[in-house]
Amino acid sequence: MTQCPDNLFADFPTAVPEELVNVLAQSTSVRIERIVSTGHASPKDFWYDQDEHEWVVVLQGEGKLLFDDAESVHLRPGDHIGIPAHKKHRVEWTSPDEPTVWLAVFYKN
């Protein structure tokens, strides 16, 4: 039986009230998510503090991450970054004009 491929740019609305997160694959040690943001940002004073490492790439659109040491990283299509476990960070900004599509890989050592 032939399986039809999925497309990372399909099946998401252009305007969503909250970020849209789809788990694409997972096991006990890794999780891969597609995240779609349209003008979204983390809530005021909220910081991600994850038990897992995260590698994230922007496939479409753009966004800005802010880290608790005041480092700011602006990501455009093709830009990627690794975030160690427990490195506090937040989404400061995403493009309001087009969906920002992120591919995030969460993993443990």
Buried (B, 14 or more C-beta within 10 A) or exposed (E): EEEEEEEBEEEBEEEBEEBBEEEEEEEEEEBBBBBBBBBBBBEEEEEBEBEBBBBBBBBBBBBBBBBEEEEEBEBEEEEBBEBEBEBBBBBBBBBEEEBBBBBBBBBEE
